[in-house]
């Protein structure tokens, strides 16, 4: 250790800089480190942009980590220099913290120094990450994309406007079931613009669904059947018309027939996977599989049941390729309020919220089997968390039998198994799910409308945030409230622990000290939610921070699940506010 190192008492400060694809050049980082008093011999650099686990050499960082000792501090320009995503940065900072090594940043709207002690340090780091990291990483990924486009001879930047013909082509492709990625590749219109152009896109006019699929037909798991549904000849005609529509080569007609089931199929995939983004991909995979296998449709079940069978197996295939399970937390993990007798909630890193706008039936108010697909009790986060603990096939059985109401025989046929296996799986799944549900879930009202009390509570929640009033915030919480933050590992249990988090977030030690706060009401998973924005000192706009989804019991907040702001577009929430 040379005597020229920047020191504070016995603490040695090392500098680290990494080349960036954005305008934050390596030389700018080195100049900032020099200005902070870090001598050149204590500065380590890397030229790549990959992470420690791949994607580029990080020899400079590895040498620094090997040489740093307890009491030292690593100084960087911004947090994104030491990792490629939120979890990688959190993991590295956690490893350094266990070794007694701090991390200090020099720039960014929310500078941090982890050399402090206690829970406040963790909260300050978390706030800084949520406020700055995703935006920085997105900028770097965009810069990489621009560089790749330029090297390939493609135009960099988006056009001022897109031709009307291209927009009309995109709408036709959307109507026939193409994904946004496919439409973007075909038309050359970026996804961000397609979201705007296709917000109101509907299946092609021509107007009516094929025979056998309208409101008068029974579209339950078993298809048209039973007494009171018309003469046998009419039933045969309906089945034949459905078979002809599925098996025909008219993509527009096939799209009109299948598209009407998109929302409930996506809700089904969401239950199976717990992820909004993955459910979007899997429902598109369902339609693609259906088109490719349409010759095998015989009309023995309804089109709806046929699509559900394809969607369920597509999800099971996905989970087989990407196995995952909830991860247990250690009893003393960050955020615990000291009550070691309580069992920490499992980590479900892939959990995402689901916009209520996607839970509205295509024809609201109509009774039918589709209604079960959108009920509150089967999409609330607590239920989604509980069923993620089940093995995939047990999860599929529980959803088909208990959520959608399918008979055991049709469930067995969909999963290509026996009725006995279905009954056995259901017997094991039900108690497992009950073990992970909140105590009072059986008292929830299915799909209950928003009450005046709930609206008032949401308003008070937003008011407390906008005033930065942690005491008022605490009064809205139940005594045993719980807060989690997927995909981050932090969790807090009890009013005291959550209130301390709020006090740190609003307090003088926060990286957002002096910031102004705003909230917008939202709905997710049939639950109230608040989109939180902050305007740091000196900033000209409010920036998206997090989406808080609330579970309310007896007029107070019993649970808060905090999600990343990158999901705002799915809820039609703006990234900034003036």
N, C-alpha and C positions, 0 to 999 in steps of 0.2 A: 504494500500500500504506500504510494508516494505521498510526500508531504504537501504536494500541490493540489490535492483533491479538495473539492468544496466540502466543508465540514460544518456541522453544528454540534458543538460538544464533541462526543465520540462518534457521531454519525457521519458516515462517508456517503456522499452523493455521487452516483454514477449516471451518465447520460446514455440514452439510446435513441437512435434515429433510424428510420426505414424509408427507403424510396417509395414514392407514392405515384399512382397513375393520375392523381388530381393535381391541382396547382400547388399543393403544399409540397414544394420540392425538398430534396434532401438538404440542399444548402440553406434553405430557410429554417429547417429544423435545427441544423448545426449552429446557425447564427443565434437562434433563440436559446440554445443550450449554453453558448459562450456568454451571452448576456446574463444568464442566470448564474454565472460563476463556475460552470463545470469545465475543468481544464480538458484539453484535447486528449490527453493520455487516459482519461477516465470515460471517454465517450466511445461507445461501440455502435457500429453501423451495419446495416444489411441493404443490399440492393434489390432483393426480390420482394414479391408481394404475397407470397404464400404463407400459410400458417405453420405452426410447429408440427402439425400432424400431416403435412403434405402440401403440395402446390407451390413449393419454392424453398430454396435454402435459407435457413435462418441461423447461420453459424455465429454471427455477431451476438444475437440474443442468447444463444446457448452458452457462449463463453461468458457473457455477463452473468447469467443465472448460476453458472458454476463457480464464479469468483465472488459473488456477493455473500455477505455474512450478516448474521443477526444484528440489527441496529442500523443497517445501511438503508439507503433509499434510492430507488431507480427513478430518474427524472425523464419524462417524455414530453413531446410537444402536445399531443393529445392521446387519449386512451386507445384509439384505433390503431396506433403504431405497434402495439404489443399483441394484437390478435385480429382474427378475420371476422369474428362475429361476437355477439353478446356473451354467449356461453363460454367461448374460448377465453375471452378477457376475464370473466368472472372466475373461471377455473384457475387461471394463472395468478390472478390477484389473491385468490384464496390460498394457493400453494405458497406464495410469497409471505402472506400473513402468518401462516403456520410456522414459517422459518424466521419470523420476526423482521421481515424486510418490507418496507413501505414503498408505495408508488405515488409519485407527485406529477401533476400535469401543469404545463405552462400556459396553455391557450384553451380556446373553446369557450362557449357561453357558460359552462359549468365546471370550472377547474376543481380538482379534488386533490386531497392529500390523505392517504390511508394510514399515515403513521399515527393518527389519533387512536384513542381507545374506546371500547364499548360499542353498543348497538348503534349509536349515532353515526359512527364511521361507516358501518355497513349500509345504513339508510342513505347517507350522502353519496356513497359510491353507486348505489342502485339508482338513485335519482339522476345522477350524472349520466349513467349509461343509458337509461331510458330516454333521456332528453337529447342525447347527442349521437350515440353510436349508430343507430339504424340509419340516420340521415347521412352520416359520414360514409358508412359502408355502401349505401346506395349510390352516392356520388362517385365513389371509386369504381363500383361495378359499371356505372354508366360510362365513365371515362374509358374503361377497358373496352366496352362495346363500341364506343366511338372510334377508338384506335383500330380495332379489328375491322370495322366498316371502312375506314379510310384506307387501310392497307389492301383491302379487297377491291378498292375502286368504287365503293358505294358512296352515295351522297350522305354526308353527315348532317344531322339536324332534320327537323320535320318541316314539311311544306306548310305554307301559310294556310292553305285550304285544300280539301280533297275533292276531286271531280265528283259531280253528282252521280255519274254513271258508276263510279267505283263504290259509292255509298249504297246505291241501289243493289249492286252485285253483292255487297256484304250482307244486306238485309235478306236477300234470297238465300245465301249460303247459311245464314243463321236460321232461317225458317226450315231448311231441310236438315238441320241438326248438326252442322259443322261446329267444331270448337273455335274459340277465339284465336288460338294459335294457327289453326288451319285457315281461318278467314284472313288473318293477318298475312300469312304466307301467300295466299291466292291473290289478295287485292293490293298488298303493299301498304295498307293502312295500319299504323301502330295500334297495339291493344288499348293504350290509354284513350285514343280517339274512338276506337270501336265501342268502348263502354258507353261513350256519350251518344254515338250514332244509333246504337242498337238498344238503348234503354227501353224503348217502347215497341221493339220488334215483336211481331206475332207470326204464327204460322200463316202460310199463304192464304189469301182470300180465295174462296172457291167453295167454299164457305163452310159447308157442313161436314162433320166427321163422317167417315164411312159407316155404312149401315152396321148395326150391332154394337156401336160404341157410343151412342148418344145417351142422353139422360134417361131415356126410357128403358135402356138395357141394363140388366144386372151385371156389374163388373167386379163382383167379389172374387175371391181366390178360386172358386170352382167354376166361374163363368155362368152363362145363362142356363138356368135349370130350375126345377121345382114347380110346384103347382101355382096356378094363378098368373102365369107369365105369358099366356096366349097359347094358341093352338100349336101342336107339335110342328106343323108345316112352317109356321112363322119362325119358330126357334131354329129349325134346320136352315131356313133361308138366311137368318141373321148370322149363324155360324159360318155358312158358306161365303157370305159377303165379307166377313172378317178375314177368313182364310185368303180370299182373293185379294183383299187390300194389302195383307201382309206379304203375300207371295209375289205380288206384281212387281214390275220393274219401275213403277212410277215413284221416284224418290220423294216428290212433293206430297203425294197421297200418303206414303208411308210416314213421312214426317208429321203430317197432320194427325195421323192416327196415334202416333207414339208421343208427340210433343205434349199433348194434354196431360200426360202423366209425369212430366219432368219434375215438378215441384215435390210431389209425394215420393218419387224415386230418389231425389236428392236428399230429402229428409231421412229416408230409409238408409241410404249410404252414410249419412252423417251419424246416425245412431250406431251403425256398424263400426265406424272408424273414429268418431269423436273429433274429426277435423273438417272444417268448412272447405278448405282448399282441396283436400283429398276427395271430398264428396263431389265437388264440381268435376274433377277429373274422372271419377268412377261412374257418374251418371252419363257422361259422354262416352265412356268405354262401354257402358250398357247398350246405348243406342247403336254403337258401331258393331258390337257383337250381335245385336238383334238383326241388323240389316244383313250381316254376313250369314246368319243362320236362319233366315226367314223361310227357306225351303222346308225346314223341319217343322214348322208350325202347322199343326193338324186341326186346330180349333177345338180340341177337347177341353181346353180351359179358356178363360177370357184373355184378351190381349194384355190386360193389366196384370193378371197372374203370371203370364208368360214373361213379361218384363221384370216383374219382381224376382222371379226365379233367376233370370240372367243377372240382375243387379246383385242379388245375394251371393251368387257364386263368383262374380267379378270381385266383390269385396273379400271373400274368403281367399281367392287366389292372390289378391294384393297383400293380405295379412300373412299369407304363407311366404311370399317373397320378401316381406319386410316385417319379420316378427318383432314384437315389442310387448312389454308388460309394465304395469305400474312399478315404480322403484320405491322401496321403503326408505324413509328418512330416519336418520339416527335421532334418538330422543332429544339430544342436546343441540340439534342443528340450528343454524341462524334463524332468529325470529321467535324462538320459543320463549315463553314468559316465565320460565322457571318451574312450571308445574310438571315435573318429570313423570308423574303418574298418568298423564294423558298420552294417548297414542298419537303420534304425528300423522298427518294425512299423507298418503302415498303421493309420489311425484308422477303426474301424468303430463309429460312434457309436450305431447302432441295435441292436447286439448285446446280447442278454439271455440269462440262463441258463434251463434247462428242467428242471422238477422230475422226478426219477426216478419218482415215483408215477404220472406220466402216461405213462411208458414201459413200463408193465406191460401185457401183452396182456389182453384181456377174459377169455380162457380160457387162463391160463398153463399152459405145459407141452405145449400142443398144437402139433404141427408143422404148417407150412403157409406159404403165401406171406406171411401177416401177420408172421411172425417177423422178416423182413428190415426191417420198419418200425421195430423197436425195438433193433437191434443197436448195441452200444457204438461200433463203428468208424464208424458213420454219424451219430452224434449228439454225439460229443465236440466240445468247443469248437474244437479245432485244425482239425477237418474243417469245422465251420460257418464258421470264419474263412476257410479256404481257398476254399470254394465261393462265398463272397460276392464274390470277385474276378472271378467269371465273369459275362458278360452273362446276363440272365435266361433267354433261350431255351437257351443252352448249359447253364446250371445245371439247367433242367428236363430236358434230354436226359440229362445225367449222372446225375441222381437216378433217373429212370425206368429207364434202362438198367443202371447199375452198382449202385445201391442196391436197387431193387425187382426187378431182373432181367427187365424187360419185353423182349420181342423188338423188333427194329428196326421191323417192320411195325406193331405195335400202338402203339409210341411215335410213329411218324409219323402214325398215324390220330388219336391223342389231341391232337397239336399241329397237325393239319391241314397237314401238310407231306409231303415225299417221303422215302422211305427213304434216298436218296442224301444229302439234307440232314441227316438224323439222323446218319448215319455220319460225315459231314464235321464236324458240330458236336462229336461225341464225340471224334474225333481231335484236335481243337483243345483240348477241355476237359480231357482227362486230363493232358497235360503241364503245363498251366497250374495245375491243382490240386496236382500233385506239387511244383511249384516253391514252393508256400506252406505245405507240410506240414513238421512237425518231421523231423529227420534220421532218426529211428528208428521212424517210425510203422508201417512194414511189420512190425515185431516185436510190435505190440500184439495181445493175445489178444481175439477177439470176445466181448463181453458176459461177461468174466471175473468171477467172484464176488469180493467183497471179501476180501482176504487178511488174515491176522493181522498181517503186517508193516505193511500199509496202515493197519489200525486203530491199531496202536501209534504209527505216525508221526502220525496225526491227533490222538491223545491228547497226544503231546509238543508238537504245534503249539498246541493249546489251552492246555496247561500254561504254555508260554512266554508266551502272551498274558496269561493270568491273573496271572502273576507280573511282567509287564512286563519280561521278561528278553530283551533284544535279542541278547545273546551266545548264549543257548540257541536263540533263533529262527534266528540265522545258521547254526548247526551243522546245521540241517535242510535247508539249501538246497544245490542243485548249484552248481558254480562259475560256470556260465553261465545261471543262473536269470533269468527275465524276469517282470516284473510290469506289467500294464496295468490301466486303470480306466475302461472305457467307461460312460457317454458322455464322461467327462472326458479331457482330452488328455494327462494325465501318464503317463509310462512310465519304468521303471527296468530296467537290464540289468546283470547280474553280481551275485555275492554281495555284494561291497563296497557297491554302490549300494543294493541292497534292504536290507542291514543298516543302512546310514546312515538310510534312511527309518524303519526300526523304532526306531532309537535316538532319532531326533527325535520320533517318535510317543509313546514312553514317557518321554522325557527331561524335564529341568526346564524347557526352553524350550517345551514343547508346551502348547497350550491345554487339553489334557487332563491336565496335570501333576497328580499326586495322585489321579487317577481309579482306580477299581477296574474290572477287566475280567473278562468271562465269555464263554464260547463254548459253542455248541450244535452237535453234529455234524449234518450234512445231506448230501444227495446231489443232484447236479445234473449232467445230461448224462452219466450213468454214471461220474461222477468224485466223489471225496471233496470235501466242502465244509465250511466252518465259518461259522456265523452269529456275528458278533462284536457284543457289547454292552459299553457303558461306563457307569459310574456316576460322573459328575463330583462333585467335592467339594461337599458340601452337598445333593446330590440324594438323593431317597428311593428311587430305583429305577434299574435298569440299562436304558439306552435303546439301541435298535437302531442300529448303526453301519454295517455293511457285510456282504455275503456274499462270502466268499473261496472261489473254486472252484480246486482244486489239480490239477495234472498231476504224477504221480509217476513217476519213472524210477529204477531201481536203488536203491530205498529212500530216495531224497531227492526234494525238491520241485524240479521243473524249471520250473514256470510257475505263477504266481498271477494269477488274473483277479478283480478286485475289482468288485463290483456294488453298486448303491444299495440301501439298506435298504427302500425303498418296495416292493421285490419280495418282501418276507418273507411276506405273506399267501398268495401262490401256493405257497409251500413249507410252509404251515401252521405258520409260525414266529410266535411272539407279538411284538408291538411293544415290549414291556417285560418285564423279569424282576424279581421282588421282591428 
